[in-house]
């Protein structure tokens, strides 16, 4: 009797999620602290995070629709993977990584280095959104009728994220020992290697896009005029809004707690932040993604989203009373569960309501609602 079988059709998809999502972990969670170390004020950092999602918001649904029409998902995914590797290399060599004191906002806005930094981050965000809509659409195509098994594929992205987050965090602390500031060079190297390997995986990924599926515009319009679909999209926007606070400011919050209440943790704060990502992913995201197919077969999507909102209430209430950054680690379990279940529910529901031939279009809209609109609104 065989207890362990590998679905070869989905193996490369899992590896792609592992490398393609894991490659963001040494960079994206630390962008706020990287920006702060460059001498940028809270206002400037908010400006960066307000501007950087806008290109992705515009591109995500467009890419979904274009790749549906011209059947070019494979080549667009390959191109976006190559561009992502190049952008990470550019980000790693931009001068001005440290500043002894906070810079004047007007001087920052006038600085060409600031706009190079901001533009590079915006392009990384845009290409990341393009990659996400394509890989999720391709994954759903490979799953066929088993769309509820999406979480079992996506969990490898969470595994990659958590592993590379803790590894890069530890490497940054080790590499920065004795330095006045943290050097993120190890993180950039790890991210570059992940995206370089992912290019090879994407080249070998089997992507079949049927040419016989005709998309009728009226079918797509009908989907977006249904009340339950509009309510679903609104809920997804609010969930993404709350997730954005967690994704972008929890690490900053941990650094503030360390500086104000527990300065003894400053020397290993990056390791602590990486551990937070590890707990979030392995403790929360991976189990919830792994069992999402089982849960979604028994609990409807709207009930899942309602539970997620209640969980957010618990999470933010606990953040208000925490003073020791170590006590934030248990909260990361709930953060992982909220993302794993809400994202699985959103992507699988979008696949269920999608008319034939419009898979990329619908995934682009739902993905934008989850990871695009809210990032502009909360900043």
Residue pairs with C-beta under 8 A, 6 or more apart in sequence:
9 142
9 206
10 142
10 143
10 153
12 201
12 204
12 205
12 206
13 135
13 138
13 139
13 142
13 153
13 205
14 153
14 156
15 156
15 201
16 135
16 198
16 201
16 202
16 205
17 135
17 153
17 154
17 156
17 157
17 160
18 156
18 157
18 159
18 160
19 160
19 194
19 195
19 197
19 198
19 201
20 81
20 131
20 135
20 157
20 160
20 194
20 195
20 198
20 201
20 202
21 156
21 157
21 158
21 160
21 161
22 157
22 159
22 160
22 161
22 163
22 164
22 194
23 84
23 88
23 160
23 164
23 191
23 194
23 195
23 198
24 128
24 161
24 191
25 160
25 161
25 162
25 163
25 164
25 165
25 168
25 191
25 277
26 164
26 165
26 167
26 168
26 184
26 186
26 187
26 188
26 190
26 191
27 88
27 91
27 124
27 184
27 187
27 188
27 191
28 247
29 165
29 247
29 251
29 273
29 277
30 184
30 187
30 251
30 270
30 273
31 49
31 121
31 248
32 45
32 49
32 248
32 249
32 251
32 252
33 182
33 251
33 252
33 255
34 97
34 184
35 44
35 45
35 48
35 117
36 45
36 252
37 97
37 98
37 99
37 181
37 182
38 96
38 97
38 98
38 99
38 117
39 96
39 98
39 99
39 100
39 101
39 102
39 103
39 108
40 48
40 102
40 103
40 108
40 114
41 102
41 103
41 105
41 108
43 105
44 105
44 108
44 109
44 114
46 379
47 379
48 117
48 118
48 121
49 248
49 375
49 379
50 375
50 376
50 379
51 118
51 122
52 118
52 121
52 122
52 124
52 125
52 375
53 122
53 125
53 129
53 371
53 372
53 375
53 376
54 122
54 376
55 122
55 123
55 125
55 126
56 122
56 125
56 126
56 128
56 129
56 130
56 368
56 371
56 372
57 129
57 368
57 372
57 373
57 376
59 126
59 129
59 130
60 129
60 130
60 132
60 133
60 364
60 367
60 368
60 372
61 361
61 364
61 365
61 368
62 364
63 76
63 130
63 133
63 134
63 360
63 364
64 133
64 137
64 359
64 360
64 361
64 362
64 363
64 364
64 365
65 360
65 361
65 364
66 72
66 76
67 73
67 76
67 134
67 137
67 209
67 360
68 215
68 357
68 358
68 359
68 360
68 361
69 215
71 209
71 211
72 209
73 134
73 137
73 138
73 207
73 209
73 360
74 205
74 207
74 209
76 130
76 134
77 131
77 134
77 135
77 138
77 202
77 205
77 207
78 199
78 202
78 203
80 127
80 130
80 131
80 134
81 131
81 195
81 198
81 199
81 202
82 199
83 123
83 127
84 124
84 127
84 128
84 131
84 195
85 192
85 195
85 196
85 198
85 199
87 120
87 123
87 124
87 127
88 124
88 188
88 191
88 192
88 195
89 188
89 192
90 120
91 117
91 120
91 121
91 124
91 188
92 185
92 188
92 189
92 192
94 113
94 116
94 117
94 120
95 113
96 113
96 117
97 181
97 183
97 184
98 180
98 181
108 114
129 367
129 368
129 371
129 372
132 367
132 371
133 360
133 363
133 364
133 367
134 360
136 150
136 154
136 347
136 363
136 367
137 359
137 360
137 363
138 205
138 207
139 150
139 153
139 154
140 147
140 150
140 347
140 351
140 359
140 363
141 207
141 208
141 209
141 359
142 206
143 149
143 150
143 153
146 293
147 348
147 351
147 352
148 292
148 293
148 296
148 297
148 348
149 293
150 292
150 293
150 344
150 347
150 348
150 351
151 288
151 289
151 290
151 291
151 292
151 293
151 340
151 344
151 348
152 289
152 290
152 292
152 293
154 289
154 343
154 344
154 347
155 285
155 286
155 289
155 290
155 340
158 281
158 282
158 285
158 286
158 289
158 336
158 340
159 281
159 282
159 286
160 194
161 277
161 281
162 277
162 278
162 279
162 280
162 281
162 282
162 285
162 286
163 278
164 190
164 191
164 194
165 273
165 274
165 277
165 278
165 281
166 271
166 274
166 275
166 277
166 278
167 190
167 274
168 186
168 187
168 190
168 191
168 274
169 270
169 271
169 272
169 273
169 274
169 275
169 277
170 270
170 271
170 274
171 186
171 187
171 190
172 182
172 183
172 184
172 186
172 187
172 270
173 182
173 267
173 268
173 269
173 270
173 271
174 186
175 183
175 185
175 186
176 182
176 183
176 270
177 267
182 270
210 357
213 356
213 357
214 356
214 357
215 355
215 356
215 357
215 358
215 361
216 355
219 355
219 358
220 355
220 358
220 361
220 362
223 229
223 353
223 354
223 355
223 362
224 230
224 365
229 353
232 301
232 302
232 305
232 349
233 365
233 366
233 369
235 302
235 305
236 305
236 342
236 346
236 366
236 369
236 370
237 369
237 370
237 373
237 374
238 309
238 374
239 305
239 308
239 309
239 312
239 338
239 342
239 346
239 370
240 369
240 370
240 371
240 372
240 373
240 374
240 375
241 374
241 377
241 378
242 312
242 316
242 338
242 374
243 338
243 339
243 342
243 370
243 371
243 374
244 374
244 375
244 378
245 316
245 378
246 315
246 335
248 375
250 276
250 328
250 335
251 273
251 276
253 319
253 328
254 269
254 272
254 273
254 276
254 325
254 328
255 269
255 273
257 322
257 323
257 324
257 325
257 328
258 265
258 266
258 269
258 272
258 325
259 266
261 323
261 324
262 323
262 324
262 325
262 326
265 272
265 325
265 326
269 325
272 325
272 326
275 329
276 328
276 329
276 332
277 332
279 329
279 330
279 332
279 333
279 336
280 332
280 333
280 335
280 336
280 339
281 336
282 336
283 332
283 333
283 336
284 332
284 333
284 334
284 335
284 336
284 337
284 338
284 339
284 340
285 336
285 337
285 339
285 340
286 336
286 340
287 336
287 337
287 340
288 336
288 337
288 339
288 340
288 341
288 344
289 340
289 344
292 340
292 341
292 344
292 345
292 348
295 304
295 341
296 304
296 344
296 345
296 348
301 345
301 346
301 348
301 349
304 341
304 342
304 345
305 342
305 345
307 341
308 338
308 341
308 342
311 334
311 337
311 338
312 338
314 334
315 331
315 334
315 335
315 338
318 331
319 328
319 331
322 328
322 331
342 370
343 370
346 366
346 369
346 370
347 363
347 366
347 367
349 366
350 362
350 363
350 365
350 366
351 359
351 362
351 363
353 362
354 361
354 362
354 363
